[in-house]
Amino acid sequence: MKKALVIVDMQMYVQDRLDGGRDHIHGDAIVKIAALAAKFRKDGETVIHVHHGDPDPASSMHPGAPAQRVMPGVEPLCGEPVFVKSTSSPFASTDMENYLRDNRIETLVVTGAVAGYCVNTTVRVGSDLGFTMIVVRDAVMGFDLPDENLSARAIFDVTMAHLKSDFANVVDSPEIMAPLSE
């Protein structure tokens, strides 16, 4: 069974939120994601990058805009697939599903940002399409919803509970990294 690491939306808008002092969880996720990517590459497995891009040239998420750029440390290596989505899930606005099926990838190990949004949607849609979904909890970032008075922890915990209840196996990075040391 072939698997791929999926890195969702690790772009500078996330760093901007961190730098702005937003309530968050797993601010160090980028370190874990980089380690997971190194392991997948060493093991000859696929690393997939999903980026958000807004087609509107005035948007801060328009391709090439500062907020849309990839965070340092998780840049795609030459030849790694990059899917630029304009929706919450890459399955809705890219050809990622075709790529996965063409390459017989059945299991997706999902990391990235933001837990309650694009990670959540990616995992749910992937599960609905029949892929085995694994979420690496400590390699997923979450943020608050201050206008709704919801903390990052509350949103993150509910999101992970929902994903675990019906859509994915939710693990921490040591469970994925363990085979590296065997």
LINMO-V497297 format. One record per residue. RES is the residue in one letter. PSI is psi in degrees with one decimal (999 if undefined). OMEGA is omega as a letter, one per 20 degrees, with the letter a starting at -180 (999 if undefined). D_CENTER is the distance of its C-alpha to the mean C-alpha in Angstrom with 1 decimal. Layout:
BEGIN
<<RES,PSI,OMEGA,D_CENTER> <RES,PSI,OMEGA,D_CENTER>>
END
This chain:
BEGIN
<<M,116.5,r,20.8> <K,143.5,r,18.3> <K,163.3,r,14.7> <A,145.8,r,11.8> <L,130.5,r,8.8> <V,119.0,r,5.8> <I,111.6,a,4.0> <V,123.0,r,2.6> <D,37.5,r,5.9> <M,77.9,a,7.1> <Q,169.1,a,10.5> <M,-21.8,r,13.8> <Y,-30.6,r,13.9> <V,-46.2,r,11.8> <Q,-37.7,r,14.4> <D,-39.8,r,17.1> <R,-43.0,r,16.3> <L,-48.5,a,16.6> <D,-28.5,r,19.7> <G,-1.8,r,21.1> <G,17.7,r,21.2> <R,143.2,r,19.1> <D,128.1,a,18.9> <H,168.6,r,15.6> <I,140.8,r,14.3> <H,49.0,r,12.8> <G,-18.8,r,13.7> <D,12.3,a,13.9> <A,-31.5,a,10.3> <I,-35.1,r,10.5> <V,-42.9,r,13.4> <K,-39.1,r,12.0> <I,-43.4,r,9.1> <A,-41.2,r,12.1> <A,-41.1,r,14.2> <L,-42.4,r,12.0> <A,-41.7,r,11.9> <A,-40.7,r,15.6> <K,-47.5,r,16.3> <F,-44.1,r,14.8> <R,-44.5,r,16.8> <K,-37.6,a,19.8> <D,1.6,r,19.8> <G,21.9,r,19.7> <E,161.8,a,16.5> <T,138.9,r,14.2> <V,120.4,a,11.2> <I,135.5,r,9.4> <H,129.1,r,8.1> <V,124.5,r,7.1> <H,147.7,r,9.0> <H,134.6,r,10.8> <G,127.6,r,14.5> <D,126.8,a,17.4> <P,-15.7,a,20.5> <D,117.0,a,22.8> <P,-21.2,r,24.2> <A,-10.0,a,24.9> <S,144.7,r,21.3> <S,-12.7,r,19.6> <M,15.3,r,16.5> <H,138.6,a,18.9> <P,128.2,a,18.0> <G,-16.6,r,19.6> <A,151.0,a,19.9> <P,-43.5,a,19.3> <A,-21.5,a,16.5> <Q,-14.8,a,14.6> <R,155.7,a,14.9> <V,140.5,r,12.4> <M,139.8,r,12.6> <P,136.0,r,15.1> <G,-17.5,r,14.2> <V,28.0,r,11.1> <E,145.2,r,13.1> <P,140.7,r,13.3> <L,158.7,a,16.5> <C,128.2,r,19.2> <G,-12.9,r,18.8> <E,138.5,a,15.1> <P,137.8,r,13.8> <V,124.6,r,12.2> <F,120.9,r,11.8> <V,112.8,a,12.6> <K,155.2,r,12.3> <S,7.1,r,14.7> <T,177.2,a,13.7> <S,-36.8,a,11.0> <S,135.0,r,10.2> <P,-18.0,r,10.4> <F,-24.1,a,13.0> <A,-26.8,a,15.3> <S,14.6,r,15.6> <T,177.6,r,15.0> <D,29.7,a,16.6> <M,-40.9,r,13.6> <E,-44.9,r,15.4> <N,-42.1,r,18.5> <Y,-47.4,a,17.0> <L,-46.0,a,15.8> <R,-42.4,r,19.2> <D,-31.6,a,21.2> <N,10.1,r,19.7> <R,37.5,r,20.2> <I,121.5,a,16.7> <E,-21.3,a,16.7> <T,130.3,r,14.1> <L,124.7,r,10.3> <V,108.1,a,8.8> <V,134.4,r,5.3> <T,173.2,r,3.7> <G,-145.9,a,3.1> <A,153.5,i,5.3> <V,141.1,a,7.4> <A,-52.8,a,8.2> <G,-7.1,a,11.1> <Y,-99.5,a,10.1> <C,-34.1,r,7.4> <V,-49.0,r,5.3> <N,-51.3,a,9.0> <T,-41.9,r,10.2> <T,-45.5,a,8.1> <V,-45.2,a,9.2> <R,-45.3,a,12.6> <V,-42.7,r,13.4> <G,-42.5,r,12.4> <S,-45.3,r,14.7> <D,-30.4,a,17.3> <L,0.1,r,17.4> <G,7.0,r,18.3> <F,147.7,r,15.4> <T,122.6,a,15.1> <M,132.0,r,11.9> <I,127.7,r,11.1> <V,127.8,r,8.8> <V,93.3,a,9.2> <R,-48.8,a,10.5> <D,3.1,r,11.5> <A,24.1,r,8.3> <V,131.1,r,6.8> <M,148.5,r,8.7> <G,151.9,r,11.0> <F,162.6,r,13.9> <D,172.2,r,17.3> <L,84.3,a,19.1> <P,-33.6,r,22.3> <D,-22.3,r,24.2> <E,0.5,a,23.8> <N,41.8,r,24.5> <L,126.8,a,21.5> <S,158.7,r,20.1> <A,-42.0,a,16.6> <R,-45.5,a,17.7> <A,-48.2,a,19.1> <I,-45.0,a,16.2> <F,-48.8,a,13.8> <D,-42.4,r,16.4> <V,-42.5,r,17.2> <T,-48.2,a,13.7> <M,-38.2,r,13.4> <A,-42.3,r,17.0> <H,-45.9,a,16.6> <L,-43.8,a,13.8> <K,-32.7,a,15.9> <S,-27.3,a,19.1> <D,-6.9,a,18.5> <F,-24.7,a,15.2> <A,160.4,r,13.7> <N,124.8,a,14.8> <V,119.5,a,13.4> <V,172.8,r,14.1> <D,159.9,a,14.1> <S,-35.3,r,13.5> <P,-29.3,r,17.3> <E,-28.8,r,17.3> <I,-36.6,a,15.2> <M,-22.7,a,17.0> <A,-46.0,a,20.4> <P,-21.2,r,21.4> <L,-35.2,a,21.3> <S,-2.9,a,24.4> <E,999,999,26.3>>
END
